[in-house]
Amino acid sequence: MKTSVIIMLTAGVFFMPIGCATASDYLLQIDKECSTSGAGIEFKCKPEKIEVSLSAENGKWFGRNPASGSVWELSVLKDDKYILILDNPVFFSGKSIIYVIKPNKSFYWTEFAYSEILKMQEGTVRHGRVLEIK
């Protein structure tokens, strides 16, 4: 399943203290991607090493597509001292959600959809670490 990536790919790794619940920038590293398609659920996983960032401005969260330069707004589903959940808008028949788990500095990015062309369901789960919060 290919979607428009709306979070900004970044270069370099920066380490700063973690724990600010009112952060406006998160540097994330995807460590693993697992995908499934077809009638059942059989995930095939592969390691990944991709860094992405999420940014907030005036209480709204945004991402960027580095290929096009487009800026997209991410809808906040929940934001408290333990978790940040963002709805990532997509153009396919499905849903893309990003979960940032603040206390253990990890995140999950899930995408599930139905493909009319392929006549099957598809799903992807990405997991990684929060490298920086500003």
C-alpha positions in Angstrom: 0.0 0.0 0.0 1.5 3.3 -1.1 0.3 6.6 0.4 1.3 10.2 0.4 3.9 10.6 3.1 2.9 13.7 4.9 5.5 13.8 7.6 8.8 15.5 7.0 11.8 13.3 6.4 14.8 14.7 8.2 18.6 14.2 8.1 20.7 13.7 11.2 20.0 12.6 14.7 19.7 15.1 17.6 19.4 14.0 21.2 17.7 16.3 23.7 16.0 15.7 27.1 12.7 13.9 26.7 9.6 14.5 28.9 8.1 17.8 27.8 4.3 17.2 27.5 3.8 20.5 25.7 6.3 19.7 23.0 5.9 21.1 19.5 8.4 19.1 17.6 9.0 15.3 17.7 11.9 13.6 15.9 11.0 10.0 15.3 12.9 7.0 13.9 11.0 4.2 12.3 12.8 0.9 13.2 10.4 -1.7 11.8 7.6 -1.9 9.3 5.1 -4.8 9.2 2.6 -5.3 6.3 -0.2 -7.6 5.5 -2.6 -8.0 2.6 -5.3 -10.4 1.5 -8.1 -12.0 3.5 -6.1 -13.0 6.6 -3.7 -11.3 8.9 -0.2 -12.5 8.3 2.3 -9.7 8.9 5.6 -9.7 7.1 8.1 -7.5 8.9 11.3 -5.8 7.7 13.7 -3.5 9.5 13.6 0.2 8.6 15.8 3.2 9.5 13.8 6.3 8.5 13.6 9.5 10.5 10.5 11.6 10.4 9.3 14.6 12.3 6.0 16.1 13.4 5.6 19.7 14.3 3.0 21.8 16.0 2.2 25.5 15.5 -0.4 27.5 17.4 -2.0 24.3 18.7 -2.2 22.5 15.3 0.0 19.6 14.2 1.6 19.6 10.7 3.6 17.4 8.5 5.4 17.9 5.2 5.8 15.8 2.1 9.5 16.3 1.2 8.9 15.2 -2.4 6.3 17.9 -3.2 6.9 20.4 -0.4 3.2 20.2 0.5 2.2 21.0 4.1 -0.6 18.9 5.6 -2.5 19.4 8.8 -2.8 16.4 11.1 -5.9 16.1 13.2 -5.3 15.6 17.0 -7.4 12.7 18.3 -5.9 12.8 21.8 -3.1 14.6 23.5 -2.4 14.2 27.2 0.8 13.7 29.3 1.0 10.0 28.2 0.0 9.8 24.5 -0.4 11.9 21.4 -2.7 10.4 18.7 -2.7 12.1 15.3 -5.0 11.3 12.3 -2.9 11.4 9.1 -5.2 12.4 6.2 -5.1 9.9 3.3 -6.5 9.7 -0.2 -7.2 5.9 -0.1 -10.2 4.1 1.4 -8.8 3.6 4.8 -7.2 5.2 7.8 -3.7 6.3 8.9 -3.1 7.0 12.6 0.1 7.9 14.4 0.4 7.1 18.1 3.3 8.7 20.1 3.7 7.0 23.6 5.3 9.7 25.6 6.6 7.9 28.8 8.5 5.2 27.0 9.5 7.3 24.0 8.1 5.1 21.3 5.5 5.4 18.5 3.3 3.3 16.2 2.0 4.4 12.8 -0.9 2.2 11.5 -2.5 2.2 8.1 -5.4 -0.1 7.1 -7.3 0.1 3.8 -9.3 -1.7 1.2 -8.1 -1.6 -2.4 -10.9 -1.8 -5.0 -8.3 -2.4 -7.8 -6.7 -5.4 -6.0 -10.0 -6.4 -4.3 -8.2 -7.0 -1.0 -7.5 -5.4 2.3 -4.0 -4.1 3.2 -2.4 -3.0 6.5 0.9 -1.6 7.6 2.2 -1.0 11.2 5.4 0.9 11.7 7.2 1.1 15.1 10.0 3.2 16.3 11.5 5.5 18.9 11.2 9.1 19.8 14.7 10.6 19.4 13.9 14.1 20.3 11.2 16.3 21.7 11.4 20.1 21.6 
